[in-house]
Amino acid sequence: MLSAYVQTLQVTSRNARLILLLSAIMGLSIDGGIYSVIFNLYVLRLNFGPEFVGQINSMANLTFALGSLTAGWLGMRYGSRRIMILGIAAGMVGALALPTADLLDPRWRAPWLTATMVLVYGGLSFYFVNSGPFLIRVTAVSARGAIFAIQSAISGLASFTGGLIGGILPALFAAALGLTMLTAAPYRAPLLVVGLLMVAALMIVLRTYEPSADELEPERVEARPGAPRPRSAYSLIVFMSVVRFLQVAGVGAAVTFFNVYMDDALNVATPTIGLVAASARLLAVPAALLGPALARRVGYGEAAVLGSLGAVISMAPLILIPSPAAAGIGFVGLLAFTSIRYPTFYVFMMERTPPRLRAAMTGAGEMAAGFSFALISLAGGYIIVQLGYDATFAFGAVLTLAGTLLFGVYVWWLRRRPEAGEIMPPPIQETAIIPPLVGQPAVEDSEDAAAPDS
């Protein structure tokens, strides 16, 4: 299996490899790495409580949601690459400015955090909404399942490293500065590291180039018998957005409040929180790589259903057993099953969307995910104060279960009626990429480079 992934990387395009490198930097810094361990703790050290943590995360995710819808439209109009560059540039400015909040007068800290998080999450929405369709476009059809699994694995491995760094750096800076871990300054330095990594991300995305037009696939797909009419395609976008809104609620609750729960309710030391979070990201790597193998046996839709169901089950220890060990086990399982669910769900969704609407589908889906994270963050902060952390985790788990059942029914119905208005891709074969013919580019930037494959 690993040799097939290696061969995929060897023949994939330069654009795709740069996007994978970007995934590593984003995972290390802001997408589950250093930020996931440090940011909420930094906010707590500024004398804010769980309610404000929920509010600031809710506002950030609401920004991501609204930005995603705009990003999808802009990507279709001006091209995914341009909007990715704009997004990373905005995120870089916000990430560099945010860690100076503790240097301001206390009256200005909340507005400063809000403004900089709008820049960070607005920029992230522009990047994430357009990076998926861009990667789809520059990857051969036969490689898509493998390349998205590789992307998820790389992001998980980078997040593991970022979690370790995020857990260790505050203690190192506290010792160097002669401060305690209860002050904000030791948490400022890791956040500044995130800003510098965003500078590197901007340099990398500028090295991508606009792919050549992929005109053949839109004609081939939209002329295929059974392809949806535009109205049907838009209905599919709405349905998938509802599913995504529900599916991500559980992981939204855990990612937002796990470190707060460990620090505030269970009194776990920051390095230990970082180690647990990093371990969860590391164990998610093999889970992501197993996704295509599972999809080859049962199908991409069915694999996404199983991953989502596993995520729900993994939340049980977080809800039922108030101990650091149980919380760690639940968090590890949740991220592992999410790493199976996301890439399989994404490929399933993209292969059933007309190419000209893929940016719209991604934008709507990320908007739905952002609204879900915003809801769970805002409501979760108040639920924690009134009912406890377990009630917030249970709320997220129930919503995820509802999304899993809804999507499962759709996959079952589609299997019974494959002609029911969806774009059905050719049978998926998870094999190594066929090497190019002599004198031809490897994968280049065409979706016609090979034969069929989160």
SVG drawing of the C-alpha trace seen along z (x, -y; Angstrom):
<svg xmlns="http://www.w3.org/2000/svg" viewBox="-34 -50 50 55">
<polyline fill="none" stroke="black" stroke-width="0.4" points="0.0,0.0 2.8,-2.5 4.6,-1.8 1.5,-2.8 1.3,-6.1 5.0,-6.7 4.5,-6.1 1.6,-8.5 3.8,-11.2 6.5,-10.5 4.2,-11.1 2.0,-13.8 2.3,-17.4 4.4,-20.1 1.3,-22.1 -0.1,-19.1 3.2,-18.7 3.2,-22.4 -0.3,-22.1 0.8,-19.1 3.7,-21.1 1.2,-23.9 -1.0,-21.3 2.1,-20.4 2.7,-24.0 -0.9,-24.7 -1.2,-21.6 2.0,-22.5 0.8,-26.0 -2.9,-26.9 -4.9,-23.9 -4.7,-21.7 -1.1,-22.2 0.4,-24.9 -2.8,-27.0 -5.0,-24.1 -2.9,-23.8 -2.0,-27.5 -4.7,-29.9 -7.4,-29.0 -4.9,-28.9 -3.5,-32.3 -7.1,-33.6 -7.5,-32.2 -4.2,-33.8 -5.7,-37.1 -8.3,-36.7 -11.1,-35.6 -13.3,-32.7 -14.9,-29.7 -17.7,-31.9 -15.4,-34.3 -13.4,-31.3 -16.7,-30.1 -17.6,-33.5 -14.3,-34.2 -14.2,-30.8 -17.8,-31.1 -17.1,-34.5 -14.0,-33.0 -16.0,-30.1 -18.8,-32.4 -16.3,-34.4 -15.0,-31.2 -18.5,-30.2 -19.4,-33.6 -16.0,-33.8 -16.4,-30.3 -19.5,-31.2 -17.7,-34.3 -14.6,-32.3 -16.5,-29.8 -17.9,-32.5 -14.6,-34.3 -12.8,-31.1 -15.2,-30.3 -14.9,-33.9 -11.2,-34.7 -9.6,-31.3 -8.7,-29.2 -5.0,-30.1 -5.6,-33.8 -8.0,-33.5 -5.7,-31.0 -2.9,-33.6 -5.3,-36.4 -6.5,-34.1 -3.0,-33.1 -1.8,-36.8 -4.8,-37.9 -4.3,-35.0 -0.6,-35.9 -1.3,-39.5 -3.8,-38.3 -1.5,-35.6 1.3,-38.1 -0.8,-40.7 -2.9,-38.5 -0.1,-37.6 0.4,-41.2 -3.0,-41.3 -1.4,-40.9 0.7,-44.0 -2.5,-46.2 -4.6,-47.9 -7.1,-45.3 -10.0,-47.3 -8.6,-46.7 -7.8,-43.0 -11.2,-41.6 -11.6,-43.9 -8.0,-43.2 -8.5,-39.4 -11.8,-39.7 -10.3,-41.8 -7.2,-39.6 -9.3,-36.4 -11.5,-37.8 -8.4,-38.2 -7.1,-34.8 -10.3,-32.9 -11.4,-34.9 -8.1,-34.2 -8.3,-30.5 -11.8,-30.2 -10.4,-31.7 -7.5,-29.2 -9.3,-26.0 -12.3,-26.5 -10.1,-26.9 -7.3,-24.5 -9.5,-21.4 -10.8,-22.2 -7.3,-23.3 -5.9,-20.0 -8.7,-18.1 -8.0,-19.9 -4.2,-19.2 -4.5,-15.6 -5.3,-12.7 -8.7,-11.0 -7.0,-7.7 -4.9,-9.5 -7.6,-11.6 -8.4,-9.1 -4.8,-8.5 -3.7,-12.1 -6.4,-13.3 -5.5,-10.5 -1.9,-11.6 -2.9,-15.2 -4.8,-14.2 -1.9,-12.1 0.6,-14.9 -1.7,-17.4 -2.1,-14.9 1.7,-14.3 2.4,-18.1 -0.3,-18.7 1.3,-16.1 4.6,-18.0 2.8,-21.3 1.0,-19.9 4.3,-18.8 5.9,-22.2 2.9,-24.0 3.0,-22.0 6.7,-22.5 7.4,-26.1 5.4,-27.9 7.4,-26.1 10.7,-26.9 9.8,-30.6 8.5,-30.8 11.8,-29.4 13.8,-31.7 11.8,-34.8 11.6,-33.9 7.8,-33.9 5.1,-31.4 2.8,-29.5 -0.1,-31.5 1.0,-34.6 0.3,-35.3 3.8,-36.1 5.1,-32.5 2.1,-31.7 2.8,-34.7 6.0,-33.3 4.5,-30.1 1.7,-32.2 4.4,-34.4 5.9,-31.2 2.6,-30.5 2.7,-33.9 6.2,-33.3 5.1,-29.9 2.3,-31.7 4.9,-33.9 6.5,-30.7 3.1,-29.5 2.7,-32.7 6.1,-32.2 5.1,-28.6 1.6,-29.4 3.2,-32.1 5.3,-29.3 2.3,-27.5 1.2,-28.4 -2.2,-28.6 -3.0,-25.1 -3.9,-24.7 -7.6,-24.6 -9.3,-21.3 -12.0,-21.6 -12.5,-18.0 -13.8,-16.7 -16.7,-19.2 -17.9,-18.2 -17.5,-14.5 -19.1,-14.6 -22.0,-16.9 -22.8,-14.9 -22.7,-11.6 -26.1,-9.8 -27.8,-10.4 -25.8,-13.6 -27.9,-16.1 -29.5,-19.1 -28.3,-22.4 -31.3,-22.4 -30.4,-18.9 -26.8,-19.8 -27.7,-22.8 -30.0,-20.5 -27.1,-18.2 -25.0,-21.2 -27.7,-22.1 -28.1,-18.5 -24.4,-17.9 -24.1,-21.2 -26.8,-20.1 -25.0,-16.8 -21.7,-18.5 -23.2,-21.0 -24.4,-18.1 -21.4,-15.8 -18.7,-18.1 -20.5,-19.2 -18.9,-16.6 -15.3,-17.3 -16.1,-21.0 -17.0,-20.6 -13.9,-18.5 -11.4,-20.7 -12.8,-23.9 -13.0,-22.8 -10.7,-19.8 -7.7,-21.8 -9.9,-24.1 -11.6,-21.0 -8.2,-19.4 -6.8,-22.7 -9.8,-24.1 -11.7,-21.0 -9.1,-18.3 -6.1,-20.5 -3.8,-18.8 -0.4,-20.5 0.1,-22.3 2.9,-20.0 0.6,-17.0 -2.2,-18.6 0.1,-19.2 1.3,-15.6 -2.2,-14.2 -3.3,-16.5 -0.2,-15.7 -0.7,-11.9 -4.2,-12.2 -2.9,-13.9 -0.2,-11.3 -2.5,-8.3 -4.8,-10.0 -2.1,-9.6 -2.4,-5.8 -6.2,-6.2 -6.2,-8.6 -4.0,-6.3 -6.4,-3.4 -9.4,-5.4 -8.9,-4.6 -8.3,-0.9 -11.6,-0.9 -13.3,-2.7 -12.0,-0.2 -13.8,2.5 -17.1,0.8 -17.2,-2.4 -16.4,-6.1 -19.8,-6.9 -19.9,-3.9 -16.4,-4.6 -17.4,-8.1 -20.5,-6.8 -18.3,-4.3 -15.8,-7.1 -18.5,-9.4 -20.1,-6.6 -16.7,-5.8 -16.3,-9.5 -19.6,-9.5 -18.7,-6.4 -15.3,-7.9 -17.0,-10.8 -18.5,-8.5 -15.4,-8.6 -15.4,-12.4 -19.1,-12.5 -19.2,-9.7 -15.8,-9.5 -14.3,-12.7 -10.7,-11.7 -7.6,-12.8 -7.0,-9.2 -10.6,-8.8 -10.6,-12.3 -7.4,-11.5 -8.6,-8.2 -11.8,-9.7 -10.0,-12.6 -7.5,-10.3 -10.3,-8.1 -12.4,-11.0 -9.6,-12.5 -8.6,-9.1 -12.1,-8.4 -12.5,-12.0 -9.4,-11.4 -11.1,-8.5 -14.4,-10.4 -13.2,-13.7 -11.1,-12.6 -13.6,-9.8 -16.5,-12.2 -14.7,-14.9 -13.9,-12.6 -17.4,-11.1 -18.9,-14.6 -16.5,-16.1 -16.9,-13.1 -20.7,-13.8 -20.4,-17.5 -20.0,-19.1 -16.4,-20.5 -17.7,-24.1 -19.6,-23.8 -16.9,-22.3 -15.8,-25.6 -19.4,-26.3 -19.8,-22.9 -16.7,-23.3 -17.6,-26.8 -21.1,-25.8 -19.7,-22.8 -17.1,-24.8 -19.7,-27.5 -21.9,-24.8 -18.9,-23.5 -18.1,-27.0 -21.6,-27.6 -21.6,-24.3 -18.3,-25.1 -19.7,-28.6 -22.9,-27.2 -21.1,-24.6 -18.5,-27.1 -21.1,-29.8 -23.6,-27.4 -20.9,-25.2 -19.5,-28.1 -22.8,-28.8 -23.7,-25.1 -20.3,-24.5 -21.1,-27.2 -24.6,-25.9 -24.3,-22.1 -20.7,-21.2 -18.3,-20.1 -19.9,-16.7 -23.2,-18.3 -21.4,-20.2 -19.7,-17.1 -23.0,-15.2 -24.7,-18.0 -22.0,-17.7 -22.2,-13.9 -26.0,-14.0 -25.7,-16.4 -23.0,-14.2 -25.1,-11.1 -28.0,-12.9 -25.7,-13.8 -24.3,-10.3 -27.8,-8.8 -28.9,-11.3 -25.9,-10.7 -26.1,-6.9 -29.7,-6.9 -28.6,-8.8 -25.7,-6.5 -28.0,-3.5 -30.6,-5.1 -28.0,-6.0 -26.7,-2.4 -30.2,-1.1 -30.9,-3.8 -27.5,-4.9 -29.4,-6.6 -31.2,-8.9 -29.8,-12.1 -26.2,-12.1 -23.0,-12.1 -21.7,-8.6 -17.9,-8.2 -16.4,-5.1 -15.8,-2.2 -13.0,-3.2 -9.8,-1.3 -7.3,-2.1 -4.1,-1.3 -0.8,-2.9 -0.8,-5.6 0.0,-4.4 3.3,-5.9 3.1,-8.4 4.0,-7.5 7.5,-8.4 7.6,-12.0 4.4,-13.0 4.3,-15.0 3.7,-12.9 0.3,-14.2 0.7,-17.8 -2.5,-19.8 -5.1,-17.8 -7.7,-15.6 -7.5,-13.3 -4.0,-12.0 -5.0,-8.5 -8.0,-6.3 -10.4,-6.2 -9.8,-6.6 -10.4,-11.4"/>
</svg>
